[in-house]
Amino acid sequence: MTAYDIIKRPIITEQSMEGAESKKYVFEVAPTANKIEIRKAVEEIFGVKVAYVNTLNMKGKKKRLGRYPEGRTNHWKKAMVQLTEDSKTIEFFEGV
């Protein structure tokens, strides 16, 4: 599994952008990835130093389309990454 298979996409919401000021970033990651793999992938892709990683398994939400029976959106995994004080910021999140 490569680093780009582990980190799927950044999560860009109001709440996650508030954390970006203090070097906290949020990503959607592969459901099978553990914290060590996520740390190594972020350090490899962005060239930063990671202090710690928190993960959450997000359940899919119930959805309906008209009269058809309800289904669910996909389950996914979220990772919150805190960078060290001396690490540079991730430029992707700046100016968003």
Summary of the structure (lengths in Angstrom):
residues: 96
radius of gyration: 15.3
end to end distance: 29.4
largest distance: 55.0
contacts: 243
relative contact order: 0.26
helix: 27%
strand: 32%
